[in-house]
Amino acid sequence: MSRQSRVIIENVYPEIDNGRYYIKRVLGESVTVEADIFGDGHDVVAGALLYKHQDSKKWKETRFSPTENDRWIATFRVEKQEIYHYKIQGWVDYALNWQHNIERKIQAEQYVNVELLDGVQYLEKLLKNAGSKHHQHIKYLIGLFKDEQRYEEAIQEALSDRLHDLFVEYPTKDFAVTYDNNLRVYVDRKKALFSTWYEFFPRSASEEAGKHGTFKDCERLIPRIAAMGFDVLYFPPIHPIGEVNRKGKNNTTEAFEGDVGSPWGIGSKHGGHKDIHPELGTIDDFKNLIKIANDYGVEIAMDYALQCAPDHPYVKEHPQWFRWRPDGSVQYAENPPKKYQDILPIYFETEDWENLWNELLDIALYWVKQGIRIFRVDNPHTKPFQFWEWLIANVKKDYPDVLFLSEAFTRPRVMHELAKVGFTQSYTYYTWRNFRHEILEYMEELSNSKGAEYFRPNFWPNTPDINPYSLQGGKESIFLMRYFMAATLSSNYGMYGPVFEYMIHAAVPGKEEYLDSEKYQIQHWDWNQTNKMTHLITMINHIRRDNEALQFTRNITLCDTDNESLFAYYKETEDKSNQLLMIVNLDPYNRQSGWIKTPLNLIGVNEGEPIIMHDLITQSSYTWNSEWNFVEIDPNSPFHLFQIRRPKVYRSGNGYQHPS
Amino acid sequence: MSRQSRVIIENVYPEIDNGRYYIKRVLGESVTVEADIFGDGHDVVAGALLYKHQDSKKWKETRFSPTENDRWIATFRVEKQEIYHYKIQGWVDYALNWQHNIERKIQAEQYVNVELLDGVQYLEKLLKNAGSKHHQHIKYLIGLFKDEQRYEEAIQEALSDRLHDLFVEYPTKDFAVTYDNNLRVYVDRKKALFSTWYEFFPRSASEEAGKHGTFKDCERLIPRIAAMGFDVLYFPPIHPIGEVNRKGKNNTTEAFEGDVGSPWGIGSKHGGHKDIHPELGTIDDFKNLIKIANDYGVEIAMDYALQCAPDHPYVKEHPQWFRWRPDGSVQYAENPPKKYQDILPIYFETEDWENLWNELLDIALYWVKQGIRIFRVDNPHTKPFQFWEWLIANVKKDYPDVLFLSEAFTRPRVMHELAKVGFTQSYTYYTWRNFRHEILEYMEELSNSKGAEYFRPNFWPNTPDINPYSLQGGKESIFLMRYFMAATLSSNYGMYGPVFEYMIHAAVPGKEEYLDSEKYQIQHWDWNQTNKMTHLITMINHIRRDNEALQFTRNITLCDTDNESLFAYYKETEDKSNQLLMIVNLDPYNRQSGWIKTPLNLIGVNEGEPIIMHDLITQSSYTWNSEWNFVEIDPNSPFHLFQIRRPKVYRSGNGYQHPS
């Protein structure tokens, strides 16, 4: 920075930990950058946002606009995957400053002949910077400013918008200051932000009760899942299941003959993380399933679960990757007083960490080469952040399409850190946010904080690990409402089925665990069964595809209501071509009615102008024309999903007239 | 950082712009540092705050304590002037983690003989780290843990506080992570935070009406100023006043014979910034005055005003330090349509900036060598931030006692930036904060935001440039209230006298300018006059000296009241030995009464326990024993300044008993 520089650039947003981490976007999203830009004194200051894709040599530039209190704003759009860089320039714009001052002097009826001569220096710089098409005009101005006989014309030109625009377009940027703290955006494919997940246990896919399901059985279920509108199918681990210390049904420590064990206890004599559990089929069966699913628009997501059963081949091949106790036994997982003797944690502090990391990367790359592009990562919060940052960067370097969902249900800082180091999506606390103020506060945090720049939520109303207390009563209206909110609050959501859609709710008493959980045994399902929930899921998933406003999460605006049981939120696309208002009755037992405050300023209408509220679920329409509107919602169908439409009239001035 | 490190340190406070700027303290103050410190998983994490004075080679260390949500806190005290450095370490504490887990297992009645053996590795590390006085004990424990015959004793020792304390005191810090973004504290002498300023024009100091005052005349006024309790005496510029384009009385552009001009129009044939206006006296007179003032405990603050009259010697000697217009004339200051033809701004963009900076530094150092240790800097916001940062650092490098007060009444970002680059104190918006919500919000900002770490306010109810509208009515109660708040809200405050204490209020109509301002003419004052205000000033200044709680600004807590006209605030010292409650009636016309919420938790008493509210102004005492207390305040004495005392009873258990 030149010692003659007079501009300060500070308080840049978004910037995560001084550029230590990138922010995230998907293809086509915009990045809005804000900064304090100011100089000493009162001279005119200008700022530019410079940005470029990692593969580009040339910076593109857009100019900042001032908002208030020396705060400036500018926006660019990301059009390619992987990293964009951005930085900020600020400078005192001496030419614009000259024009600004001459304008004020002329307004004060001062004689500005000397100021016109003074302006010639800025015109001469402009002549150097501006395209040749402007040269003739600029030369003309230089002559004019020097010619006292044509004073009146000269001041007209000095004040002209044309000259102003030329100065803006071709700044000299004398003594410009640059703010560049390695500001970066990581751009993913669209699915990073808009995805609809379905999870089931392939071993429960058999048509025949008591028989171990296979990938072949799964093929039959793909059309059902696709028809319901899901586009990601996530399987719990498909690797050989440990036989030593295998868990029995309902998580008992003793397994009996025929007990299938937990798929998360990975590794046996049949192999490890690069192998397939023999009872599910072969690698070719799996690759075939991936292909069939893809044909239906469904991607298969694999579980990346970094722990080993005691009989995992690694334990013998790489004993240094585990901890050994003084009595010569291997350290199993524990969280005193609990013991998980079927699982060995990986010892990341090992001196052999480099080989360990490379092997774990190799696992991921192996499956990527088989066609996998999405990983759901099991318990990432119990492995080092540094490892994840390295792993994710290394996978995405060659395969930028690969997405990682962080399954970390833990403390807020830890969940955020995982998102910072590169996880594409994150499980959330949604499952435990039931009351209006809780959901409201949580949505504010997820959509309207710095964290929203890197933490992409994925809402799950249930998982194999969580049978939430709120659903254990089996109340249909609660299932409907919890589903609806997951699918419309967050652009990424998922469910563990068919347990969820069939509203299975039997729990281990006092715990948020499913009774007879599929984690430890095979279940047999009638996959053809349909019900109110399966119909709702199908409908909502299709609405999500057709309504782009539901394909983003940060675009939410929470709406006031006068009834605590009513929860209302608005979503729109950036271009406002798709505008939705969702209203939920949070009371599963009673009809609730009340007034909803519509965000007219966002919708773009004035108080008194009519809008059509078209319910995409019932296909009913209502005309609203005030800011506050009355609704009444029955718990049997506990929501509205309004698409906001304009009446078929043409606007004319401040009034309305019907089409002629 | 080791690749096996598992700890994250983030969200550090205080940290200004990633360590680009330092925070500020005065001698004896504490620095409280907060950070998010956490690791993956559930292992025990520990953190240390390391700090050292710039002249010290060795880091001192204090340990962080967790608060909530992975946030940690630690404090150190600054005992020497100039820079302290601080940084943060975090690590997984494997030894403490081992103790934590064995404790949980023993609670669950598990047999932990293998865990005891496992603990031997931590004892062996402890043996290396701990002082030799602990060696015998640690060796004993190693033997004990290996001896299964003494299992019961071993688990007692394993769980012992003694072992815990040893692990805490001598951590191995395996794979520790260090956060060090050049975090710094600049430590000033106490006066940076606690100072009481008086400003007057020395040329108005003559006893004889119409005669130009001199430094000799000023000597006579020192005892008065000292007796009123001021400890800084600030003079407008004392340099030769320009004669070309000199301003006339009331800022007219034409000066008549005998007009004395503005002291801020610096430089004439008599010299420039290193010279003294001949009519004030000689450099020896000035040095003598500094000495006399010092003997009275008063420091003289000089005005550092970087602009020149057209006849300043620099204009001929260094024409490149000014801007020249195309017609060969020199550029005077202007803010269109206003022209300031008696003043030339310095051209900081000059290619000769290096010589310019050195000369400006030389001015400051010249006066430092004459005995000056405080500068009030005129309009710093119209000179580059970089220059100030360099200048202040260079003066304080050899003279760390020197203080700089920034006279920038401008936009918030600019005022803050000046504080960041090194100004010791700053003028504020206090002069224009009159309503309760305004003052409240402003005090929150000044005391309770990141800015409070570097921005030290100095409150002035008036200046020669500001005769605030609120005072122009001449209402005594407003003068009293504005004075009282300046002196008790902010530990640094000042006034322009004797205009203020004599409640002079005649204004140029429609402007916040004094009529017949001393800026352009000599005034004659009867300096012996006393009134309610001079008595109040004397009393409050002595109360400020005796009550340390008034010697800080960030120690304020704003108190709820049920009457918008009552404004209440509490201040205390860190050790709570001095606790004050101030209550102001903001209504200058009516008695106001209402209820005040006393911050009992800070005071350290419970609801129902009596405290004595001793009014330091009236010497009246009241006993309060509830959280909410009733007060009634007359506008003629529109405040209480309560010192909180304990009744002369001894506390016993939960009740009270009188001394026996």
Contacts between the chains, C-beta under 8 A, distances in Angstrom:
chain1	res1	chain2	res2	distance
A	1	B	386	7.7
A	3	B	353	5.8
A	3	B	354	7.6
A	3	B	357	7.9
A	3	B	386	6.0
A	4	B	348	6.8
A	4	B	349	4.8
A	4	B	350	7.9
A	4	B	353	5.9
A	4	B	384	7.6
A	5	B	384	7.5
A	5	B	386	6.6
A	6	B	348	7.3
A	6	B	349	7.9
A	6	B	384	4.7
A	6	B	385	7.3
A	6	B	386	7.6
A	8	B	385	6.0
A	8	B	413	7.7
A	8	B	417	5.5
A	10	B	17	6.2
A	10	B	413	7.7
A	10	B	417	7.7
A	17	B	10	6.1
A	18	B	18	4.4
A	18	B	181	7.4
A	36	B	413	5.3
A	38	B	411	7.2
A	38	B	413	5.2
A	38	B	414	6.1
A	38	B	417	7.6
A	40	B	381	5.6
A	40	B	382	5.9
A	40	B	383	5.9
A	40	B	384	5.5
A	40	B	385	6.1
A	40	B	414	6.9
A	41	B	381	6.8
A	41	B	382	4.4
A	41	B	383	7.8
A	42	B	335	6.7
A	42	B	382	7.8
A	69	B	411	6.9
A	69	B	412	6.5
A	69	B	413	6.8
A	70	B	411	6.0
A	70	B	412	7.9
A	70	B	413	4.4
A	70	B	414	7.5
A	101	B	334	7.7
A	101	B	336	5.3
A	104	B	336	3.6
A	104	B	337	6.3
A	105	B	336	4.7
A	105	B	337	6.5
A	107	B	337	7.3
A	108	B	336	6.2
A	108	B	337	3.1
A	110	B	336	7.5
A	110	B	337	6.6
A	114	B	325	5.2
A	114	B	326	5.9
A	114	B	327	4.9
A	114	B	329	7.5
A	117	B	325	7.8
A	117	B	326	3.7
A	117	B	327	7.2
A	118	B	325	6.2
A	118	B	326	5.4
A	120	B	326	7.5
A	174	B	349	7.9
A	175	B	349	7.1
A	181	B	18	7.4
A	325	B	114	5.2
A	325	B	117	7.8
A	325	B	118	6.1
A	326	B	114	5.9
A	326	B	117	3.7
A	326	B	118	5.5
A	326	B	120	7.5
A	327	B	114	4.9
A	327	B	117	7.1
A	329	B	114	7.6
A	334	B	101	7.7
A	335	B	42	6.7
A	336	B	101	5.4
A	336	B	104	3.5
A	336	B	105	4.8
A	336	B	108	6.2
A	336	B	110	7.5
A	337	B	104	6.3
A	337	B	105	6.5
A	337	B	107	7.3
A	337	B	108	3.1
A	337	B	110	6.6
A	348	B	4	6.7
A	348	B	6	7.3
A	349	B	4	4.8
A	349	B	6	7.8
A	349	B	174	7.8
A	349	B	175	7.0
A	350	B	4	7.9
A	353	B	3	5.8
A	353	B	4	5.9
A	354	B	3	7.6
A	357	B	3	7.9
A	381	B	40	5.6
A	381	B	41	6.8
A	382	B	40	5.9
A	382	B	41	4.4
A	382	B	42	7.8
A	383	B	40	5.9
A	383	B	41	7.9
A	384	B	4	7.6
A	384	B	5	7.5
A	384	B	6	4.7
A	384	B	40	5.5
A	385	B	6	7.3
A	385	B	8	6.0
A	385	B	40	6.1
A	386	B	1	7.7
A	386	B	3	6.0
A	386	B	5	6.6
A	386	B	6	7.6
A	411	B	38	7.1
A	411	B	69	7.0
A	411	B	70	6.0
A	412	B	69	6.5
A	412	B	70	7.9
A	413	B	8	7.7
A	413	B	10	7.7
A	413	B	36	5.3
A	413	B	38	5.2
A	413	B	69	6.9
A	413	B	70	4.4
A	414	B	38	6.1
A	414	B	40	6.9
A	414	B	70	7.6
A	417	B	8	5.5
A	417	B	10	7.7
A	417	B	38	7.6
